[in-house]
Amino acid sequence: MAGAAAVWLSVHGHQALKDTYGPEQVQQVFLHALEHSSREVPGLPGGKFGAGIIDMHALVQLELPDPSEVEE
């Protein structure tokens, strides 16, 4: 997951993310993006193994949430 976070930060710009969401919320925005872009694994029970398989293309293409939608 660290590699996915590094690519995601590189694509969106770490400073730009901090400016938009605040430094304390960047991790939450990443986790939101990860959850909404991962693929389910056929045959594994849902919810027991995280959000699924990381889909890097979907992760970097996913539209970032409005700052008001990020949970604190």
PQR file with spaces between the fields and no chain letter, atoms N, CA, C, O and H, PARSE charges and radii, in Angstrom:
ATOM       1  N    MET     1       0.823   -1.187    0.000 -0.4000 1.5000
ATOM       2  CA   MET     1       0.000    0.000    0.000 -0.0000 2.0000
ATOM       3  C    MET     1       0.870    1.254    0.000  0.5500 1.7000
ATOM       4  O    MET     1       0.436    2.295   -0.494 -0.5500 1.4000
ATOM       5  N    ALA     2       2.077    1.182    0.537 -0.4000 1.5000
ATOM       6  CA   ALA     2       2.956    2.355    0.570 -0.0000 2.0000
ATOM       7  C    ALA     2       3.299    2.819   -0.836  0.5500 1.7000
ATOM       8  O    ALA     2       3.364    4.021   -1.098 -0.5500 1.4000
ATOM       9  H    ALA     2       2.430    0.337    0.938  0.4000 1.0000
ATOM      10  N    GLY     3       3.519    1.874   -1.740 -0.4000 1.5000
ATOM      11  CA   GLY     3       3.812    2.231   -3.125 -0.0000 2.0000
ATOM      12  C    GLY     3       2.643    2.934   -3.778  0.5500 1.7000
ATOM      13  O    GLY     3       2.828    3.900   -4.519 -0.5500 1.4000
ATOM      14  H    GLY     3       3.466    0.898   -1.527  0.4000 1.0000
ATOM      15  N    ALA     4       1.438    2.454   -3.508 -0.4000 1.5000
ATOM      16  CA   ALA     4       0.235    3.084   -4.054 -0.0000 2.0000
ATOM      17  C    ALA     4       0.091    4.501   -3.512  0.5500 1.7000
ATOM      18  O    ALA     4      -0.277    5.416   -4.249 -0.5500 1.4000
ATOM      19  H    ALA     4       1.288    1.670   -2.906  0.4000 1.0000
ATOM      20  N    ALA     5       0.377    4.685   -2.234 -0.4000 1.5000
ATOM      21  CA   ALA     5       0.296    6.017   -1.630 -0.0000 2.0000
ATOM      22  C    ALA     5       1.316    6.955   -2.261  0.5500 1.7000
ATOM      23  O    ALA     5       1.008    8.118   -2.521 -0.5500 1.4000
ATOM      24  H    ALA     5       0.676    3.942   -1.635  0.4000 1.0000
ATOM      25  N    ALA     6       2.524    6.463   -2.510 -0.4000 1.5000
ATOM      26  CA   ALA     6       3.567    7.292   -3.110 -0.0000 2.0000
ATOM      27  C    ALA     6       3.174    7.736   -4.520  0.5500 1.7000
ATOM      28  O    ALA     6       3.356    8.900   -4.877 -0.5500 1.4000
ATOM      29  H    ALA     6       2.774    5.518   -2.298  0.4000 1.0000
ATOM      30  N    VAL     7       2.641    6.825   -5.312 -0.4000 1.5000
ATOM      31  CA   VAL     7       2.211    7.173   -6.674 -0.0000 2.0000
ATOM      32  C    VAL     7       1.059    8.168   -6.610  0.5500 1.7000
ATOM      33  O    VAL     7       1.054    9.157   -7.343 -0.5500 1.4000
ATOM      34  H    VAL     7       2.493    5.879   -5.022  0.4000 1.0000
ATOM      35  N    TRP     8       0.090    7.917   -5.743 -0.4000 1.5000
ATOM      36  CA   TRP     8      -1.075    8.802   -5.600 -0.0000 2.0000
ATOM      37  C    TRP     8      -0.641   10.204   -5.195  0.5500 1.7000
ATOM      38  O    TRP     8      -1.136   11.188   -5.744 -0.5500 1.4000
ATOM      39  H    TRP     8       0.094    7.114   -5.148  0.4000 1.0000
ATOM      40  N    LEU     9       0.283   10.302   -4.236 -0.4000 1.5000
ATOM      41  CA   LEU     9       0.807   11.605   -3.811 -0.0000 2.0000
ATOM      42  C    LEU     9       1.536   12.305   -4.958  0.5500 1.7000
ATOM      43  O    LEU     9       1.421   13.518   -5.129 -0.5500 1.4000
ATOM      44  H    LEU     9       0.685    9.502   -3.791  0.4000 1.0000
ATOM      45  N    SER    10       2.274   11.540   -5.728 -0.4000 1.5000
ATOM      46  CA   SER    10       3.011   12.108   -6.852 -0.0000 2.0000
ATOM      47  C    SER    10       2.068   12.651   -7.922  0.5500 1.7000
ATOM      48  O    SER    10       2.306   13.723   -8.479 -0.5500 1.4000
ATOM      49  H    SER    10       2.367   10.554   -5.589  0.4000 1.0000
ATOM      50  N    VAL    11       1.017   11.924   -8.201 -0.4000 1.5000
ATOM      51  CA   VAL    11       0.050   12.335   -9.229 -0.0000 2.0000
ATOM      52  C    VAL    11      -0.696   13.596   -8.795  0.5500 1.7000
ATOM      53  O    VAL    11      -0.861   14.523   -9.588 -0.5500 1.4000
ATOM      54  H    VAL    11       0.824   11.053   -7.748  0.4000 1.0000
ATOM      55  N    HIS    12      -1.141   13.632   -7.558 -0.4000 1.5000
ATOM      56  CA   HIS    12      -1.979   14.742   -7.094 -0.0000 2.0000
ATOM      57  C    HIS    12      -1.186   15.885   -6.465  0.5500 1.7000
ATOM      58  O    HIS    12      -1.713   16.982   -6.282 -0.5500 1.4000
ATOM      59  H    HIS    12      -1.007   12.879   -6.914  0.4000 1.0000
ATOM      60  N    GLY    13       0.066   15.631   -6.137 -0.4000 1.5000
ATOM      61  CA   GLY    13       0.911   16.656   -5.533 -0.0000 2.0000
ATOM      62  C    GLY    13       0.664   16.761   -4.037  0.5500 1.7000
ATOM      63  O    GLY    13      -0.413   17.163   -3.598 -0.5500 1.4000
ATOM      64  H    GLY    13       0.494   14.739   -6.285  0.4000 1.0000
ATOM      65  N    HIS    14       1.677   16.395   -3.260 -0.4000 1.5000
ATOM      66  CA   HIS    14       1.531   16.374   -1.813 -0.0000 2.0000
ATOM      67  C    HIS    14       1.164   17.754   -1.261  0.5500 1.7000
ATOM      68  O    HIS    14       0.277   17.869   -0.415 -0.5500 1.4000
ATOM      69  H    HIS    14       2.553   16.069   -3.616  0.4000 1.0000
ATOM      70  N    GLN    15       1.836   18.785   -1.732 -0.4000 1.5000
ATOM      71  CA   GLN    15       1.547   20.128   -1.225 -0.0000 2.0000
ATOM      72  C    GLN    15       0.144   20.573   -1.629  0.5500 1.7000
ATOM      73  O    GLN    15      -0.555   21.205   -0.836 -0.5500 1.4000
ATOM      74  H    GLN    15       2.557   18.691   -2.419  0.4000 1.0000
ATOM      75  N    ALA    16      -0.274   20.253   -2.847 -0.4000 1.5000
ATOM      76  CA   ALA    16      -1.622   20.618   -3.305 -0.0000 2.0000
ATOM      77  C    ALA    16      -2.686   19.940   -2.447  0.5500 1.7000
ATOM      78  O    ALA    16      -3.707   20.547   -2.122 -0.5500 1.4000
ATOM      79  H    ALA    16       0.294   19.740   -3.491  0.4000 1.0000
ATOM      80  N    LEU    17      -2.447   18.687   -2.084 -0.4000 1.5000
ATOM      81  CA   LEU    17      -3.395   17.968   -1.222 -0.0000 2.0000
ATOM      82  C    LEU    17      -3.445   18.599    0.165  0.5500 1.7000
ATOM      83  O    LEU    17      -4.525   18.762    0.733 -0.5500 1.4000
ATOM      84  H    LEU    17      -1.618   18.194   -2.348  0.4000 1.0000
ATOM      85  N    LYS    18      -2.282   18.956    0.716 -0.4000 1.5000
ATOM      86  CA   LYS    18      -2.255   19.610    2.033 -0.0000 2.0000
ATOM      87  C    LYS    18      -2.951   20.965    1.981  0.5500 1.7000
ATOM      88  O    LYS    18      -3.652   21.341    2.921 -0.5500 1.4000
ATOM      89  H    LYS    18      -1.405   18.823    0.255  0.4000 1.0000
ATOM      90  N    ASP    19      -2.763   21.695    0.894 -0.4000 1.5000
ATOM      91  CA   ASP    19      -3.412   22.999    0.756 -0.0000 2.0000
ATOM      92  C    ASP    19      -4.929   22.859    0.663  0.5500 1.7000
ATOM      93  O    ASP    19      -5.660   23.692    1.197 -0.5500 1.4000
ATOM      94  H    ASP    19      -2.194   21.390    0.130  0.4000 1.0000
ATOM      95  N    THR    20      -5.404   21.823   -0.004 -0.4000 1.5000
ATOM      96  CA   THR    20      -6.836   21.617   -0.201 -0.0000 2.0000
ATOM      97  C    THR    20      -7.526   21.042    1.028  0.5500 1.7000
ATOM      98  O    THR    20      -8.598   21.503    1.419 -0.5500 1.4000
ATOM      99  H    THR    20      -4.810   21.146   -0.438  0.4000 1.0000
ATOM     100  N    TYR    21      -6.902   20.027    1.640 -0.4000 1.5000
ATOM     101  CA   TYR    21      -7.561   19.279    2.714 -0.0000 2.0000
ATOM     102  C    TYR    21      -6.992   19.537    4.102  0.5500 1.7000
ATOM     103  O    TYR    21      -7.610   19.178    5.104 -0.5500 1.4000
ATOM     104  H    TYR    21      -6.031   19.653    1.322  0.4000 1.0000
ATOM     105  N    GLY    22      -5.835   20.147    4.163 -0.4000 1.5000
ATOM     106  CA   GLY    22      -5.143   20.291    5.435 -0.0000 2.0000
ATOM     107  C    GLY    22      -4.216   19.102    5.631  0.5500 1.7000
ATOM     108  O    GLY    22      -4.551   17.989    5.225 -0.5500 1.4000
ATOM     109  H    GLY    22      -5.334   20.438    3.349  0.4000 1.0000
ATOM     110  N    PRO    23      -3.053   19.316    6.248 -0.5600 1.5000
ATOM     111  CA   PRO    23      -2.078   18.230    6.395  0.2800 2.0000
ATOM     112  C    PRO    23      -2.598   17.030    7.178  0.5500 1.7000
ATOM     113  O    PRO    23      -2.186   15.897    6.931 -0.5500 1.4000
ATOM     114  N    GLU    24      -3.492   17.276    8.111 -0.4000 1.5000
ATOM     115  CA   GLU    24      -4.010   16.172    8.932 -0.0000 2.0000
ATOM     116  C    GLU    24      -5.043   15.317    8.211  0.5500 1.7000
ATOM     117  O    GLU    24      -5.408   14.255    8.716 -0.5500 1.4000
ATOM     118  H    GLU    24      -3.827   18.196    8.312  0.4000 1.0000
ATOM     119  N    GLN    25      -5.525   15.742    7.050 -0.4000 1.5000
ATOM     120  CA   GLN    25      -6.580   15.000    6.352 -0.0000 2.0000
ATOM     121  C    GLN    25      -6.105   14.270    5.093  0.5500 1.7000
ATOM     122  O    GLN    25      -6.885   13.541    4.480 -0.5500 1.4000
ATOM     123  H    GLN    25      -5.229   16.604    6.639  0.4000 1.0000
ATOM     124  N    VAL    26      -4.851   14.450    4.700 -0.4000 1.5000
ATOM     125  CA   VAL    26      -4.366   13.823    3.467 -0.0000 2.0000
ATOM     126  C    VAL    26      -4.477   12.304    3.545  0.5500 1.7000
ATOM     127  O    VAL    26      -4.875   11.664    2.572 -0.5500 1.4000
ATOM     128  H    VAL    26      -4.218   15.042    5.198  0.4000 1.0000
ATOM     129  N    GLN    27      -4.134   11.728    4.676 -0.4000 1.5000
ATOM     130  CA   GLN    27      -4.240   10.270    4.824 -0.0000 2.0000
ATOM     131  C    GLN    27      -5.692    9.822    4.668  0.5500 1.7000
ATOM     132  O    GLN    27      -5.958    8.812    4.016 -0.5500 1.4000
ATOM     133  H    GLN    27      -3.811   12.248    5.467  0.4000 1.0000
ATOM     134  N    GLN    28      -6.615   10.547    5.247 -0.4000 1.5000
ATOM     135  CA   GLN    28      -8.033   10.189    5.148 -0.0000 2.0000
ATOM     136  C    GLN    28      -8.514   10.251    3.696  0.5500 1.7000
ATOM     137  O    GLN    28      -9.294    9.404    3.260 -0.5500 1.4000
ATOM     138  H    GLN    28      -6.399   11.368    5.776  0.4000 1.0000
ATOM     139  N    VAL    29      -8.052   11.246    2.958 -0.4000 1.5000
ATOM     140  CA   VAL    29      -8.429   11.379    1.540 -0.0000 2.0000
ATOM     141  C    VAL    29      -7.866   10.204    0.752  0.5500 1.7000
ATOM     142  O    VAL    29      -8.548    9.650   -0.110 -0.5500 1.4000
ATOM     143  H    VAL    29      -7.418   11.934    3.313  0.4000 1.0000
ATOM     144  N    PHE    30      -6.619    9.821    1.043 -0.4000 1.5000
ATOM     145  CA   PHE    30      -6.026    8.658    0.369 -0.0000 2.0000
ATOM     146  C    PHE    30      -6.825    7.393    0.657  0.5500 1.7000
ATOM     147  O    PHE    30      -7.129    6.631   -0.260 -0.5500 1.4000
ATOM     148  H    PHE    30      -6.065   10.272    1.742  0.4000 1.0000
ATOM     149  N    LEU    31      -7.165    7.163    1.913 -0.4000 1.5000
ATOM     150  CA   LEU    31      -7.927    5.966    2.273 -0.0000 2.0000
ATOM     151  C    LEU    31      -9.302    5.960    1.600  0.5500 1.7000
ATOM     152  O    LEU    31      -9.787    4.908    1.184 -0.5500 1.4000
ATOM     153  H    LEU    31      -6.918    7.782    2.659  0.4000 1.0000
ATOM     154  N    HIS    32      -9.919    7.123    1.496 -0.4000 1.5000
ATOM     155  CA   HIS    32     -11.194    7.250    0.791 -0.0000 2.0000
ATOM     156  C    HIS    32     -11.016    6.840   -0.670  0.5500 1.7000
ATOM     157  O    HIS    32     -11.799    6.053   -1.202 -0.5500 1.4000
ATOM     158  H    HIS    32      -9.525    7.977    1.834  0.4000 1.0000
ATOM     159  N    ALA    33      -9.979    7.379   -1.312 -0.4000 1.5000
ATOM     160  CA   ALA    33      -9.715    7.065   -2.716 -0.0000 2.0000
ATOM     161  C    ALA    33      -9.412    5.582   -2.890  0.5500 1.7000
ATOM     162  O    ALA    33      -9.888    4.957   -3.838 -0.5500 1.4000
ATOM     163  H    ALA    33      -9.342    8.018   -0.879  0.4000 1.0000
ATOM     164  N    LEU    34      -8.635    5.028   -1.992 -0.4000 1.5000
ATOM     165  CA   LEU    34      -8.284    3.611   -2.059 -0.0000 2.0000
ATOM     166  C    LEU    34      -9.529    2.736   -1.945  0.5500 1.7000
ATOM     167  O    LEU    34      -9.701    1.781   -2.702 -0.5500 1.4000
ATOM     168  H    LEU    34      -8.249    5.536   -1.222  0.4000 1.0000
ATOM     169  N    GLU    35     -10.380    3.069   -1.004 -0.4000 1.5000
ATOM     170  CA   GLU    35     -11.602    2.284   -0.799 -0.0000 2.0000
ATOM     171  C    GLU    35     -12.528    2.352   -2.018  0.5500 1.7000
ATOM     172  O    GLU    35     -13.161    1.358   -2.374 -0.5500 1.4000
ATOM     173  H    GLU    35     -10.240    3.845   -0.389  0.4000 1.0000
ATOM     174  N    HIS    36     -12.605    3.513   -2.648 -0.4000 1.5000
ATOM     175  CA   HIS    36     -13.530    3.696   -3.764 -0.0000 2.0000
ATOM     176  C    HIS    36     -12.957    3.302   -5.123  0.5500 1.7000
ATOM     177  O    HIS    36     -13.656    3.378   -6.134 -0.5500 1.4000
ATOM     178  H    HIS    36     -12.091    4.320   -2.359  0.4000 1.0000
ATOM     179  N    SER    37     -11.700    2.885   -5.156 -0.4000 1.5000
ATOM     180  CA   SER    37     -11.108    2.495   -6.436 -0.0000 2.0000
ATOM     181  C    SER    37     -10.641    1.041   -6.463  0.5500 1.7000
ATOM     182  O    SER    37     -10.245    0.548   -7.519 -0.5500 1.4000
ATOM     183  H    SER    37     -11.133    2.824   -4.335  0.4000 1.0000
ATOM     184  N    SER    38     -10.679    0.356   -5.342 -0.4000 1.5000
ATOM     185  CA   SER    38     -10.212   -1.029   -5.288 -0.0000 2.0000
ATOM     186  C    SER    38     -11.241   -1.975   -5.893  0.5500 1.7000
ATOM     187  O    SER    38     -12.439   -1.694   -5.916 -0.5500 1.4000
ATOM     188  H    SER    38     -11.000    0.757   -4.485  0.4000 1.0000
ATOM     189  N    ARG    39     -10.736   -3.105   -6.383 -0.4000 1.5000
ATOM     190  CA   ARG    39     -11.607   -4.129   -6.967 -0.0000 2.0000
ATOM     191  C    ARG    39     -11.861   -5.232   -5.953  0.5500 1.7000
ATOM     192  O    ARG    39     -10.971   -5.603   -5.188 -0.5500 1.4000
ATOM     193  H    ARG    39      -9.763   -3.333   -6.364  0.4000 1.0000
ATOM     194  N    GLU    40     -13.066   -5.744   -5.953 -0.4000 1.5000
ATOM     195  CA   GLU    40     -13.389   -6.878   -5.086 -0.0000 2.0000
ATOM     196  C    GLU    40     -12.705   -8.126   -5.615  0.5500 1.7000
ATOM     197  O    GLU    40     -12.449   -8.248   -6.813 -0.5500 1.4000
ATOM     198  H    GLU    40     -13.789   -5.442   -6.575  0.4000 1.0000
ATOM     199  N    VAL    41     -12.413   -9.043   -4.721 -0.4000 1.5000
ATOM     200  CA   VAL    41     -11.776  -10.296   -5.091 -0.0000 2.0000
ATOM     201  C    VAL    41     -12.847  -11.382   -5.130  0.5500 1.7000
ATOM     202  O    VAL    41     -13.442  -11.701   -4.101 -0.5500 1.4000
ATOM     203  H    VAL    41     -12.620   -8.945   -3.747  0.4000 1.0000
ATOM     204  N    PRO    42     -13.099  -11.955   -6.312 -0.5600 1.5000
ATOM     205  CA   PRO    42     -14.099  -13.017   -6.390  0.2800 2.0000
ATOM     206  C    PRO    42     -13.726  -14.188   -5.486  0.5500 1.7000
ATOM     207  O    PRO    42     -12.573  -14.617   -5.450 -0.5500 1.4000
ATOM     208  N    GLY    43     -14.700  -14.689   -4.773 -0.4000 1.5000
ATOM     209  CA   GLY    43     -14.491  -15.845   -3.925 -0.0000 2.0000
ATOM     210  C    GLY    43     -14.089  -15.540   -2.494  0.5500 1.7000
ATOM     211  O    GLY    43     -14.110  -16.431   -1.645 -0.5500 1.4000
ATOM     212  H    GLY    43     -15.637  -14.340   -4.803  0.4000 1.0000
ATOM     213  N    LEU    44     -13.722  -14.293   -2.212 -0.4000 1.5000
ATOM     214  CA   LEU    44     -13.389  -13.934   -0.838 -0.0000 2.0000
ATOM     215  C    LEU    44     -14.577  -13.217   -0.214  0.5500 1.7000
ATOM     216  O    LEU    44     -15.225  -12.401   -0.868 -0.5500 1.4000
ATOM     217  H    LEU    44     -13.706  -13.570   -2.903  0.4000 1.0000
ATOM     218  N    PRO    45     -14.863  -13.515    1.046 -0.5600 1.5000
ATOM     219  CA   PRO    45     -15.987  -12.855    1.697  0.2800 2.0000
ATOM     220  C    PRO    45     -15.739  -11.347    1.834  0.5500 1.7000
ATOM     221  O    PRO    45     -14.686  -10.916    2.303 -0.5500 1.4000
ATOM     222  N    GLY    46     -16.718  -10.571    1.420 -0.4000 1.5000
ATOM     223  CA   GLY    46     -16.604   -9.124    1.478 -0.0000 2.0000
ATOM     224  C    GLY    46     -16.448   -8.608    2.894  0.5500 1.7000
ATOM     225  O    GLY    46     -17.045   -9.140    3.830 -0.5500 1.4000
ATOM     226  H    GLY    46     -17.574  -10.921    1.039  0.4000 1.0000
ATOM     227  N    GLY    47     -15.634   -7.556    3.049 -0.4000 1.5000
ATOM     228  CA   GLY    47     -15.482   -6.909    4.329 -0.0000 2.0000
ATOM     229  C    GLY    47     -14.473   -7.539    5.275  0.5500 1.7000
ATOM     230  O    GLY    47     -14.153   -6.949    6.307 -0.5500 1.4000
ATOM     231  H    GLY    47     -15.148   -7.124    2.289  0.4000 1.0000
ATOM     232  N    LYS    48     -13.969   -8.713    4.953 -0.4000 1.5000
ATOM     233  CA   LYS    48     -13.030   -9.378    5.854 -0.0000 2.0000
ATOM     234  C    LYS    48     -11.576   -9.084    5.509  0.5500 1.7000
ATOM     235  O    LYS    48     -10.694   -9.262    6.349 -0.5500 1.4000
ATOM     236  H    LYS    48     -14.230   -9.192    4.115  0.4000 1.0000
ATOM     237  N    PHE    49     -11.319   -8.643    4.299 -0.4000 1.5000
ATOM     238  CA   PHE    49      -9.946   -8.464    3.841 -0.0000 2.0000
ATOM     239  C    PHE    49      -9.721   -7.072    3.261  0.5500 1.7000
ATOM     240  O    PHE    49      -8.991   -6.926    2.281 -0.5500 1.4000
ATOM     241  H    PHE    49     -12.036   -8.499    3.616  0.4000 1.0000
ATOM     242  N    GLY    50     -10.325   -6.066    3.838 -0.4000 1.5000
ATOM     243  CA   GLY    50     -10.157   -4.701    3.350 -0.0000 2.0000
ATOM     244  C    GLY    50     -11.037   -4.423    2.141  0.5500 1.7000
ATOM     245  O    GLY    50     -12.039   -5.102    1.913 -0.5500 1.4000
ATOM     246  H    GLY    50     -10.918   -6.185    4.635  0.4000 1.0000
ATOM     247  N    ALA    51     -10.648   -3.416    1.373 -0.4000 1.5000
ATOM     248  CA   ALA    51     -11.466   -2.974    0.241 -0.0000 2.0000
ATOM     249  C    ALA    51     -11.279   -3.837   -0.992  0.5500 1.7000
ATOM     250  O    ALA    51     -12.082   -3.752   -1.921 -0.5500 1.4000
ATOM     251  H    ALA    51      -9.835   -2.865    1.558  0.4000 1.0000
ATOM     252  N    GLY    52     -10.251   -4.660   -1.029 -0.4000 1.5000
ATOM     253  CA   GLY    52     -10.004   -5.512   -2.185 -0.0000 2.0000
ATOM     254  C    GLY    52      -8.604   -5.312   -2.740  0.5500 1.7000
ATOM     255  O    GLY    52      -7.671   -4.977   -2.009 -0.5500 1.4000
ATOM     256  H    GLY    52      -9.598   -4.728   -0.274  0.4000 1.0000
ATOM     257  N    ILE    53      -8.471   -5.523   -4.051 -0.4000 1.5000
ATOM     258  CA   ILE    53      -7.192   -5.400   -4.736 -0.0000 2.0000
ATOM     259  C    ILE    53      -7.022   -3.961   -5.219  0.5500 1.7000
ATOM     260  O    ILE    53      -7.945   -3.383   -5.793 -0.5500 1.4000
ATOM     261  H    ILE    53      -9.228   -5.795   -4.645  0.4000 1.0000
ATOM     262  N    ILE    54      -5.852   -3.390   -4.989 -0.4000 1.5000
ATOM     263  CA   ILE    54      -5.591   -2.022   -5.443 -0.0000 2.0000
ATOM     264  C    ILE    54      -5.576   -1.983   -6.966  0.5500 1.7000
ATOM     265  O    ILE    54      -4.866   -2.751   -7.615 -0.5500 1.4000
ATOM     266  H    ILE    54      -5.103   -3.859   -4.522  0.4000 1.0000
ATOM     267  N    ASP    55      -6.360   -1.090   -7.513 -0.4000 1.5000
ATOM     268  CA   ASP    55      -6.380   -0.835   -8.958 -0.0000 2.0000
ATOM     269  C    ASP    55      -5.722    0.530   -9.149  0.5500 1.7000
ATOM     270  O    ASP    55      -6.376    1.565   -9.016 -0.5500 1.4000
ATOM     271  H    ASP    55      -6.937   -0.466   -6.986  0.4000 1.0000
ATOM     272  N    MET    56      -4.425    0.529   -9.462 -0.4000 1.5000
ATOM     273  CA   MET    56      -3.659    1.778   -9.528 -0.0000 2.0000
ATOM     274  C    MET    56      -4.241    2.750  -10.549  0.5500 1.7000
ATOM     275  O    MET    56      -4.315    3.950  -10.285 -0.5500 1.4000
ATOM     276  H    MET    56      -3.893   -0.311   -9.571  0.4000 1.0000
ATOM     277  N    HIS    57      -4.647    2.254  -11.694 -0.4000 1.5000
ATOM     278  CA   HIS    57      -5.216    3.145  -12.706 -0.0000 2.0000
ATOM     279  C    HIS    57      -6.460    3.827  -12.168  0.5500 1.7000
ATOM     280  O    HIS    57      -6.607    5.043  -12.296 -0.5500 1.4000
ATOM     281  H    HIS    57      -4.586    1.279  -11.908  0.4000 1.0000
ATOM     282  N    ALA    58      -7.344    3.064  -11.575 -0.4000 1.5000
ATOM     283  CA   ALA    58      -8.569    3.638  -11.008 -0.0000 2.0000
ATOM     284  C    ALA    58      -8.238    4.589   -9.855  0.5500 1.7000
ATOM     285  O    ALA    58      -8.890    5.621   -9.698 -0.5500 1.4000
ATOM     286  H    ALA    58      -7.224    2.077  -11.471  0.4000 1.0000
ATOM     287  N    LEU    59      -7.233    4.249   -9.051 -0.4000 1.5000
ATOM     288  CA   LEU    59      -6.862    5.074   -7.909 -0.0000 2.0000
ATOM     289  C    LEU    59      -6.419    6.468   -8.344  0.5500 1.7000
ATOM     290  O    LEU    59      -6.853    7.465   -7.766 -0.5500 1.4000
ATOM     291  H    LEU    59      -6.703    3.410   -9.178  0.4000 1.0000
ATOM     292  N    VAL    60      -5.564    6.543   -9.351 -0.4000 1.5000
ATOM     293  CA   VAL    60      -5.062    7.863   -9.764 -0.0000 2.0000
ATOM     294  C    VAL    60      -6.063    8.613  -10.635  0.5500 1.7000
ATOM     295  O    VAL    60      -5.967    9.834  -10.764 -0.5500 1.4000
ATOM     296  H    VAL    60      -5.211    5.733   -9.820  0.4000 1.0000
ATOM     297  N    GLN    61      -7.025    7.908  -11.236 -0.4000 1.5000
ATOM     298  CA   GLN    61      -8.037    8.555  -12.067 -0.0000 2.0000
ATOM     299  C    GLN    61      -9.260    9.005  -11.270  0.5500 1.7000
ATOM     300  O    GLN    61     -10.037    9.834  -11.744 -0.5500 1.4000
ATOM     301  H    GLN    61      -7.103    6.917  -11.130  0.4000 1.0000
ATOM     302  N    LEU    62      -9.433    8.466  -10.070 -0.4000 1.5000
ATOM     303  CA   LEU    62     -10.601    8.783   -9.256 -0.0000 2.0000
ATOM     304  C    LEU    62     -10.622   10.264   -8.902  0.5500 1.7000
ATOM     305  O    LEU    62      -9.613   10.824   -8.470 -0.5500 1.4000
ATOM     306  H    LEU    62      -8.801    7.792   -9.685  0.4000 1.0000
ATOM     307  N    GLU    63     -11.764   10.885   -9.085 -0.4000 1.5000
ATOM     308  CA   GLU    63     -11.916   12.293   -8.735 -0.0000 2.0000
ATOM     309  C    GLU    63     -11.802   12.445   -7.224  0.5500 1.7000
ATOM     310  O    GLU    63     -12.402   11.685   -6.464 -0.5500 1.4000
ATOM     311  H    GLU    63     -12.583   10.431   -9.436  0.4000 1.0000
ATOM     312  N    LEU    64     -11.030   13.431   -6.800 -0.4000 1.5000
ATOM     313  CA   LEU    64     -10.866   13.667   -5.375 -0.0000 2.0000
ATOM     314  C    LEU    64     -12.155   14.220   -4.780  0.5500 1.7000
ATOM     315  O    LEU    64     -12.873   14.964   -5.449 -0.5500 1.4000
ATOM     316  H    LEU    64     -10.543   14.049   -7.417  0.4000 1.0000
ATOM     317  N    PRO    65     -12.457   13.867   -3.534 -0.5600 1.5000
ATOM     318  CA   PRO    65     -13.693   14.331   -2.910  0.2800 2.0000
ATOM     319  C    PRO    65     -13.628   15.818   -2.579  0.5500 1.7000
ATOM     320  O    PRO    65     -12.550   16.393   -2.434 -0.5500 1.4000
ATOM     321  N    ASP    66     -14.781   16.411   -2.465 -0.4000 1.5000
ATOM     322  CA   ASP    66     -14.884   17.790   -1.997 -0.0000 2.0000
ATOM     323  C    ASP    66     -14.364   17.809   -0.546  0.5500 1.7000
ATOM     324  O    ASP    66     -14.643   16.890    0.223 -0.5500 1.4000
ATOM     325  H    ASP    66     -15.657   15.943   -2.583  0.4000 1.0000
ATOM     326  N    PRO    67     -13.619   18.844   -0.182 -0.5600 1.5000
ATOM     327  CA   PRO    67     -13.106   18.889    1.196  0.2800 2.0000
ATOM     328  C    PRO    67     -14.185   18.742    2.272  0.5500 1.7000
ATOM     329  O    PRO    67     -13.909   18.239    3.361 -0.5500 1.4000
ATOM     330  N    SER    68     -15.399   19.174    1.974 -0.4000 1.5000
ATOM     331  CA   SER    68     -16.482   19.057    2.963 -0.0000 2.0000
ATOM     332  C    SER    68     -16.938   17.621    3.167  0.5500 1.7000
ATOM     333  O    SER    68     -17.633   17.325    4.139 -0.5500 1.4000
ATOM     334  H    SER    68     -15.623   19.582    1.089  0.4000 1.0000
ATOM     335  N    GLU    69     -16.550   16.714    2.250 -0.4000 1.5000
ATOM     336  CA   GLU    69     -16.964   15.314    2.336 -0.0000 2.0000
ATOM     337  C    GLU    69     -15.966   14.443    3.093  0.5500 1.7000
ATOM     338  O    GLU    69     -16.226   13.262    3.323 -0.5500 1.4000
ATOM     339  H    GLU    69     -15.985   16.954    1.461  0.4000 1.0000
ATOM     340  N    VAL    70     -14.834   15.011    3.478 -0.4000 1.5000
ATOM     341  CA   VAL    70     -13.786   14.243    4.153 -0.0000 2.0000
ATOM     342  C    VAL    70     -14.083   14.224    5.647  0.5500 1.7000
ATOM     343  O    VAL    70     -14.232   15.267    6.283 -0.5500 1.4000
ATOM     344  H    VAL    70     -14.623   15.970    3.291  0.4000 1.0000
ATOM     345  N    GLU    71     -14.167   13.003    6.196 -0.4000 1.5000
ATOM     346  CA   GLU    71     -14.434   12.844    7.632 -0.0000 2.0000
ATOM     347  C    GLU    71     -13.210   13.236    8.439  0.5500 1.7000
ATOM     348  O    GLU    71     -12.077   12.979    8.033 -0.5500 1.4000
ATOM     349  H    GLU    71     -14.047   12.156    5.679  0.4000 1.0000
ATOM     350  N    GLU    72     -13.442   13.852    9.572 -0.4000 1.5000
ATOM     351  CA   GLU    72     -12.332   14.231   10.455 -0.0000 2.0000
ATOM     352  C    GLU    72     -12.087   13.163   11.470  0.5500 1.7000
ATOM     353  O    GLU    72     -11.191   13.298   12.304 -0.5500 1.4000
ATOM     354  H    GLU    72     -14.363   14.061    9.902  0.4000 1.0000
